[in-house]
Amino acid sequence: MKDTRLLGSFWGVKEDGKLIAMAGERFKHPGYTEISGVCTHPDHLGRGLAHELCVMVAEQILARGETPYLHVFSTNVRAIKVYENLGFKTRRKVNASVLERALMCHDSRAGVMLLRGPFHPAGLCHEF
């Protein structure tokens, strides 16, 4: 989604006027809200910024009487450690694909149309 920020509130950490970490809320289902967009600039990893932002977002969700949840690709080991340290547990492994507009090429000589699009590996669903 191009304007995912419109689905919920997002918070960030700035240093010297530059955004270095962020996290927010996205999908809302009755009684549940997704923690989303958790990221830290590579130059600022290891400072606990993602942890602190996730705590802040989770506390806001819990204060509304809702349950925070999130998802993460199974290859994102660093993020999984952050989430597990916060008390999240793997609830279910799922296969996920990220879809985007396909690039279509037509070769009139061969009468062939090719479609290209990315595929991402399996992810994990976590629930707090």
MDTraj code that builds the backbone (N, CA, C; nanometers):
import mdtraj as md
import numpy as np

residues = "MET LYS ASP THR ARG LEU LEU GLY SER PHE TRP GLY VAL LYS GLU ASP GLY LYS LEU ILE ALA MET ALA GLY GLU ARG PHE LYS HIS PRO GLY TYR THR GLU ILE SER GLY VAL CYS THR HIS PRO ASP HIS LEU GLY ARG GLY LEU ALA HIS GLU LEU CYS VAL MET VAL ALA GLU GLN ILE LEU ALA ARG GLY GLU THR PRO TYR LEU HIS VAL PHE SER THR ASN VAL ARG ALA ILE LYS VAL TYR GLU ASN LEU GLY PHE LYS THR ARG ARG LYS VAL ASN ALA SER VAL LEU GLU ARG ALA LEU MET CYS HIS ASP SER ARG ALA GLY VAL MET LEU LEU ARG GLY PRO PHE HIS PRO ALA GLY LEU CYS HIS GLU PHE".split()
xyz = np.array([
    [0.0849, -0.1173, 0.0000],
    [0.0000, 0.0000, 0.0000],
    [0.0892, 0.1233, 0.0000],
    [0.0588, 0.2139, -0.0879],
    [0.1404, 0.3338, -0.1042],
    [0.1333, 0.4261, 0.0173],
    [0.0143, 0.4455, 0.0741],
    [-0.0037, 0.5375, 0.1860],
    [-0.0399, 0.4639, 0.3138],
    [0.0404, 0.3632, 0.3501],
    [0.0141, 0.2834, 0.4700],
    [0.0073, 0.3708, 0.5948],
    [0.0753, 0.4836, 0.5936],
    [0.0747, 0.5753, 0.7091],
    [-0.0645, 0.6287, 0.7383],
    [-0.1537, 0.6249, 0.6407],
    [-0.2889, 0.6752, 0.6609],
    [-0.3762, 0.5775, 0.7395],
    [-0.3301, 0.4543, 0.7586],
    [-0.4082, 0.3534, 0.8290],
    [-0.3941, 0.3616, 0.9808],
    [-0.2957, 0.4345, 1.0306],
    [-0.2767, 0.4445, 1.1743],
    [-0.1688, 0.5451, 1.2085],
    [-0.1426, 0.5596, 1.3370],
    [-0.0415, 0.6545, 1.3847],
    [0.0978, 0.5937, 1.3748],
    [0.1955, 0.6770, 1.3453],
    [0.3355, 0.6347, 1.3396],
    [0.4183, 0.7319, 1.4221],
    [0.5235, 0.6800, 1.4850],
    [0.6146, 0.7606, 1.5656],
    [0.7565, 0.7353, 1.5184],
    [0.8396, 0.8362, 1.5324],
    [0.9775, 0.8230, 1.4879],
    [1.0747, 0.8851, 1.5846],
    [1.2011, 0.8504, 1.5654],
    [1.3108, 0.9086, 1.6417],
    [1.3980, 0.9826, 1.5416],
    [1.4208, 1.1110, 1.5692],
    [1.5070, 1.1904, 1.4830],
    [1.6350, 1.2246, 1.5565],
    [1.7408, 1.2307, 1.4815],
    [1.8702, 1.2726, 1.5344],
    [1.9312, 1.3665, 1.4309],
    [1.9716, 1.4838, 1.4746],
    [2.0240, 1.5864, 1.3843],
    [1.9280, 1.6134, 1.2690],
    [1.7971, 1.6108, 1.2999],
    [1.6956, 1.6421, 1.2012],
    [1.6637, 1.5304, 1.1030],
    [1.7262, 1.4129, 1.1209],
    [1.7024, 1.3012, 1.0294],
    [1.6320, 1.1878, 1.1019],
    [1.5324, 1.1282, 1.0350],
    [1.4603, 1.0146, 1.0904],
    [1.5539, 0.8944, 1.0942],
    [1.5734, 0.8356, 1.2148],
    [1.6645, 0.7215, 1.2268],
    [1.5939, 0.5931, 1.2692],
    [1.4697, 0.6034, 1.3154],
    [1.3922, 0.4850, 1.3534],
    [1.2450, 0.5222, 1.3564],
    [1.1589, 0.4197, 1.3341],
    [1.0150, 0.4464, 1.3375],
    [0.9382, 0.3179, 1.3640],
    [0.8140, 0.3343, 1.4060],
    [0.7197, 0.2234, 1.4240],
    [0.5810, 0.2845, 1.4320],
    [0.4810, 0.2033, 1.4037],
    [0.3460, 0.2569, 1.4089],
    [0.2409, 0.1488, 1.4093],
    [0.1192, 0.1913, 1.3838],
    [0.0036, 0.1025, 1.3786],
    [-0.0465, 0.0994, 1.2349],
    [-0.0983, -0.0163, 1.1966],
    [-0.1540, -0.0242, 1.0617],
    [-0.2906, -0.0905, 1.0663],
    [-0.2991, -0.2173, 1.0346],
    [-0.4301, -0.2824, 1.0249],
    [-0.4962, -0.2936, 1.1613],
    [-0.6258, -0.2666, 1.1621],
    [-0.7058, -0.2773, 1.2838],
    [-0.8196, -0.3751, 1.2575],
    [-0.8326, -0.4716, 1.3449],
    [-0.9413, -0.5682, 1.3423],
    [-1.0069, -0.5590, 1.4800],
    [-1.1327, -0.5953, 1.4951],
    [-1.1973, -0.5834, 1.6263],
    [-1.1131, -0.6474, 1.7375],
    [-1.0643, -0.5645, 1.8290],
    [-0.9856, -0.6114, 1.9420],
    [-0.8371, -0.6272, 1.9153],
    [-0.7919, -0.6008, 1.7930],
    [-0.6513, -0.6200, 1.7556],
    [-0.6020, -0.5033, 1.6717],
    [-0.4744, -0.4678, 1.6899],
    [-0.4098, -0.3678, 1.6043],
    [-0.2690, -0.4160, 1.5732],
    [-0.2315, -0.4020, 1.4470],
    [-0.0986, -0.4449, 1.4018],
    [0.0071, -0.3386, 1.4322],
    [0.1189, -0.3817, 1.4881],
    [0.2380, -0.2969, 1.4977],
    [0.3088, -0.3116, 1.3639],
    [0.3403, -0.1998, 1.3001],
    [0.3894, -0.2039, 1.1631],
    [0.5004, -0.1015, 1.1405],
    [0.5722, -0.1214, 1.0324],
    [0.6715, -0.0227, 0.9894],
    [0.7878, -0.0066, 1.0843],
    [0.8183, -0.1100, 1.1619],
    [0.9285, -0.1016, 1.2579],
    [1.0597, -0.1069, 1.1805],
    [1.1376, -0.0012, 1.1904],
    [1.2668, -0.0009, 1.1216],
    [1.3621, 0.0987, 1.1863],
    [1.4896, 0.0674, 1.1706],
    [1.5976, 0.1515, 1.2227],
    [1.7019, 0.1667, 1.1135],
    [1.7509, 0.2875, 1.0932],
    [1.8570, 0.3095, 0.9942],
    [1.9782, 0.2252, 1.0328],
    [2.0431, 0.1606, 0.9364],
    [2.1568, 0.0719, 0.9662],
    [2.2670, 0.1358, 1.0497],
    [2.2891, 0.2654, 1.0366],
    [2.3932, 0.3329, 1.1144],
    [2.3578, 0.3460, 1.2622],
    [2.2343, 0.3130, 1.2986],
    [2.1888, 0.3330, 1.4368],
    [2.1374, 0.2045, 1.5015],
    [2.1711, 0.0906, 1.4432],
    [2.1302, -0.0386, 1.4994],
    [2.1983, -0.0640, 1.6334],
    [2.1349, -0.1436, 1.7175],
    [2.1957, -0.1833, 1.8446],
    [2.1768, -0.0838, 1.9574],
    [2.0994, 0.0190, 1.9361],
    [2.0767, 0.1203, 2.0397],
    [1.9439, 0.1012, 2.1120],
    [1.8681, -0.0009, 2.0728],
    [1.7408, -0.0270, 2.1389],
    [1.6262, 0.0599, 2.0907],
    [1.6437, 0.1279, 1.9784],
    [1.5399, 0.2190, 1.9292],
    [1.4138, 0.1438, 1.8877],
    [1.4294, 0.0334, 1.8138],
    [1.3129, -0.0451, 1.7725],
    [1.2398, -0.0991, 1.8949],
    [1.3156, -0.1447, 1.9928],
    [1.2559, -0.1972, 2.1164],
    [1.1701, -0.0904, 2.1834],
    [1.2266, 0.0268, 2.2034],
    [1.1546, 0.1345, 2.2722],
    [1.0316, 0.1801, 2.1944],
    [1.0440, 0.1892, 2.0633],
    [0.9288, 0.2293, 1.9822],
    [0.8188, 0.1236, 1.9884],
    [0.8567, -0.0037, 1.9825],
    [0.7567, -0.1111, 1.9913],
    [0.6866, -0.1100, 2.1264],
    [0.7610, -0.0839, 2.2341],
    [0.7006, -0.0751, 2.3675],
    [0.5972, 0.0376, 2.3678],
    [0.6341, 0.1530, 2.3138],
    [0.5443, 0.2675, 2.3123],
    [0.4172, 0.2367, 2.2318],
    [0.4319, 0.1783, 2.1144],
    [0.3166, 0.1464, 2.0301],
    [0.2292, 0.0409, 2.0982],
    [0.2918, -0.0648, 2.1511],
    [0.2165, -0.1719, 2.2190],
    [0.1399, -0.1173, 2.3391],
    [0.2019, -0.0279, 2.4163],
    [0.1336, 0.0295, 2.5326],
    [0.0106, 0.1090, 2.4907],
    [0.0198, 0.1812, 2.3801],
    [-0.0956, 0.2582, 2.3318],
    [-0.2088, 0.1651, 2.2891],
    [-0.1724, 0.0558, 2.2226],
    [-0.2728, -0.0415, 2.1787],
    [-0.3382, -0.1073, 2.2999],
    [-0.2567, -0.1504, 2.3965],
    [-0.3085, -0.2151, 2.5175],
    [-0.3972, -0.1203, 2.5977],
    [-0.3626, 0.0084, 2.6015],
    [-0.4415, 0.1071, 2.6761],
    [-0.5828, 0.1208, 2.6186],
    [-0.6001, 0.0878, 2.4919],
    [-0.7330, 0.0908, 2.4293],
    [-0.8063, -0.0418, 2.4490],
    [-0.7441, -0.1348, 2.5227],
    [-0.8062, -0.2647, 2.5457],
    [-0.7925, -0.3590, 2.4283],
    [-0.7004, -0.3306, 2.3381],
    [-0.6784, -0.4139, 2.2208],
    [-0.5524, -0.4983, 2.2382],
    [-0.5346, -0.5958, 2.1511],
    [-0.4167, -0.6825, 2.1523],
    [-0.3264, -0.6452, 2.0361],
    [-0.2004, -0.6117, 2.0643],
    [-0.1078, -0.5839, 1.9543],
    [-0.0603, -0.7138, 1.8896],
    [-0.0422, -0.7099, 1.7591],
    [0.0160, -0.8227, 1.6874],
    [0.1067, -0.7680, 1.5787],
    [0.1887, -0.8525, 1.5226],
    [0.2768, -0.8118, 1.4143],
    [0.3143, -0.9328, 1.3316],
    [0.3778, -0.9070, 1.2206],
    [0.4313, -1.0146, 1.1384],
    [0.5723, -0.9763, 1.0970],
    [0.6511, -1.0783, 1.0650],
    [0.7904, -1.0559, 1.0284],
    [0.8350, -1.1694, 0.9371],
    [0.9195, -1.1377, 0.8399],
    [0.9738, -1.2434, 0.7558],
    [1.0693, -1.3286, 0.8377],
    [1.0647, -1.4580, 0.8159],
    [1.1455, -1.5522, 0.8943],
    [1.2947, -1.5279, 0.8779],
    [1.3356, -1.4588, 0.7741],
    [1.4770, -1.4296, 0.7515],
    [1.5245, -1.3074, 0.8302],
    [1.4330, -1.2342, 0.8914],
    [1.4676, -1.1126, 0.9652],
    [1.4962, -1.1481, 1.1118],
    [1.6062, -1.2158, 1.1326],
    [1.6429, -1.2686, 1.2645],
    [1.6579, -1.1577, 1.3678],
    [1.7150, -1.0466, 1.3290],
    [1.7348, -0.9355, 1.4234],
    [1.6006, -0.8851, 1.4766],
    [1.5036, -0.8675, 1.3891],
    [1.3709, -0.8204, 1.4318],
    [1.3020, -0.9244, 1.5192],
    [1.3149, -1.0506, 1.4839],
    [1.2529, -1.1569, 1.5631],
    [1.3056, -1.1533, 1.7061],
    [1.4349, -1.1290, 1.7235],
    [1.4920, -1.1189, 1.8590],
    [1.4316, -1.0016, 1.9354],
    [1.4145, -0.8891, 1.8678],
    [1.3529, -0.7721, 1.9327],
    [1.2127, -0.8083, 1.9790],
    [1.1340, -0.8676, 1.8906],
    [0.9946, -0.8999, 1.9225],
    [0.9845, -1.0050, 2.0325],
    [1.0708, -1.1055, 2.0292],
    [1.0690, -1.2081, 2.1347],
    [1.1090, -1.1484, 2.2688],
    [1.2052, -1.0548, 2.2697],
    [1.2443, -0.9876, 2.3944],
    [1.1309, -0.9030, 2.4511],
    [1.0378, -0.8627, 2.3654],
    [0.9216, -0.7855, 2.4097],
    [0.8090, -0.8753, 2.4604],
    [0.8243, -1.0064, 2.4430],
    [0.7222, -1.0991, 2.4889],
    [0.6350, -1.1568, 2.3786],
    [0.6585, -1.1166, 2.2541],
    [0.5834, -1.1753, 2.1439],
    [0.6281, -1.3195, 2.1245],
    [0.5355, -1.4024, 2.0837],
    [0.5634, -1.5439, 2.0587],
    [0.5139, -1.5773, 1.9182],
    [0.5834, -1.6701, 1.8537],
    [0.5398, -1.7136, 1.7221],
    [0.4075, -1.7866, 1.7366],
    [0.3107, -1.7394, 1.6676],
    [0.1781, -1.8008, 1.6724],
    [0.1583, -1.8950, 1.5549],
    [0.2059, -1.8535, 1.4394],
    [0.1839, -1.9340, 1.3207],
    [0.2845, -1.8954, 1.2133],
    [0.3345, -1.9934, 1.1418],
    [0.4165, -1.9677, 1.0234],
    [0.3235, -1.9660, 0.9037],
    [0.3435, -1.8671, 0.8182],
    [0.2604, -1.8552, 0.6992],
    [0.3489, -1.8290, 0.5777],
    [0.2986, -1.8628, 0.4638],
    [0.3639, -1.8257, 0.3386],
    [0.3045, -1.6927, 0.2950],
    [0.3896, -1.6015, 0.2588],
    [0.3424, -1.4692, 0.2192],
    [0.4084, -1.4285, 0.0887],
    [0.3338, -1.3635, 0.0066],
    [0.3857, -1.3078, -0.1178],
    [0.3589, -1.1585, -0.1165],
    [0.4536, -1.0825, -0.1620],
    [0.4349, -0.9392, -0.1759],
    [0.4092, -0.9144, -0.3233],
    [0.2948, -0.8579, -0.3533],
    [0.2568, -0.8359, -0.4916],
    [0.2770, -0.6908, -0.5292],
    [0.3181, -0.6728, -0.6501],
    [0.3259, -0.5383, -0.7044],
    [0.2870, -0.5460, -0.8506],
    [0.2623, -0.4342, -0.9093],
    [0.2215, -0.4316, -1.0490],
    [0.3272, -0.5045, -1.1326],
    [0.2827, -0.5981, -1.2115],
    [0.3737, -0.6783, -1.2933],
    [0.4227, -0.5989, -1.4129],
    [0.5427, -0.6287, -1.4549],
    [0.5995, -0.5720, -1.5758],
    [0.5626, -0.6665, -1.6896],
    [0.4894, -0.6162, -1.7857],
    [0.4488, -0.7019, -1.8969],
    [0.5280, -0.6629, -2.0204],
    [0.5844, -0.7619, -2.0852],
    [0.6597, -0.7408, -2.2076],
    [0.5967, -0.8267, -2.3164],
    [0.5761, -0.7705, -2.4310],
    [0.5179, -0.8479, -2.5405],
    [0.6161, -0.8482, -2.6561],
    [0.6514, -0.9670, -2.6977],
    [0.7398, -0.9834, -2.8131],
    [0.6514, -1.0242, -2.9299],
    [0.6210, -0.9289, -3.0180],
    [0.5283, -0.9560, -3.1278],
    [0.5819, -1.0609, -3.2244],
    [0.7139, -1.0721, -3.2343],
    [0.7713, -1.1719, -3.3250],
    [0.7426, -1.3125, -3.2767],
    [0.7506, -1.3332, -3.1445],
    [0.7299, -1.4678, -3.0898],
    [0.5878, -1.4859, -3.0385],
    [0.5126, -1.3760, -3.0290],
    [0.3775, -1.3855, -2.9748],
    [0.3763, -1.4240, -2.8277],
    [0.4781, -1.3815, -2.7541],
    [0.4949, -1.4195, -2.6136],
    [0.4767, -1.2978, -2.5249],
    [0.4060, -1.3163, -2.4146],
    [0.3927, -1.2107, -2.3149],
    [0.4580, -1.2609, -2.1864],
    [0.5459, -1.1856, -2.1301],
    [0.6162, -1.2224, -2.0076],
    [0.5675, -1.1369, -1.8925],
    [0.5471, -1.1981, -1.7784],
    [0.5087, -1.1258, -1.6574],
    [0.6191, -1.1419, -1.5556],
    [0.6564, -1.0329, -1.4898],
    [0.7587, -1.0393, -1.3864],
    [0.7078, -0.9716, -1.2609],
    [0.7411, -1.0298, -1.1455],
    [0.7049, -0.9705, -1.0177],
    [0.7846, -1.0380, -0.9083],
    [0.8052, -0.9716, -0.7949],
    [0.8880, -1.0275, -0.6876],
    [0.8133, -1.1327, -0.6056],
    [0.8868, -1.2188, -0.5424],
    [0.8320, -1.3148, -0.4478],
    [0.9179, -1.3098, -0.3227],
    [0.8562, -1.3146, -0.2062],
    [0.9294, -1.3115, -0.0805],
    [0.9103, -1.4425, -0.0063],
    [1.0095, -1.4830, 0.0739],
    [1.0018, -1.6107, 0.1450],
    [0.8954, -1.6106, 0.2544],
    [0.8759, -1.7252, 0.3135],
    [0.7752, -1.7418, 0.4187],
    [0.8009, -1.6447, 0.5329],
    [0.6921, -1.6044, 0.5978],
    [0.7026, -1.5145, 0.7127],
    [0.6466, -1.5807, 0.8371],
    [0.6555, -1.5109, 0.9473],
    [0.6029, -1.5570, 1.0750],
    [0.4994, -1.4587, 1.1252],
    [0.3932, -1.5067, 1.1878],
    [0.2974, -1.4188, 1.2537],
    [0.3269, -1.4239, 1.4035],
    [0.3297, -1.3104, 1.4656],
    [0.3547, -1.3037, 1.6093],
    [0.2343, -1.2403, 1.6769],
    [0.2060, -1.2809, 1.7972],
    [0.0985, -1.2216, 1.8760],
    [0.1511, -1.1944, 2.0161],
    [0.1160, -1.0815, 2.0732],
    [0.1642, -1.0393, 2.2055],
    [0.0846, -1.1085, 2.3119],
])
top = md.Topology()
chain = top.add_chain()
for i, resn in enumerate(residues, 1):
    res = top.add_residue(resn, chain, resSeq=i)
    for name in ("N", "CA", "C"):
        top.add_atom(name, md.element.get_by_symbol(name[0]), res)
traj = md.Trajectory(xyz[None], top)
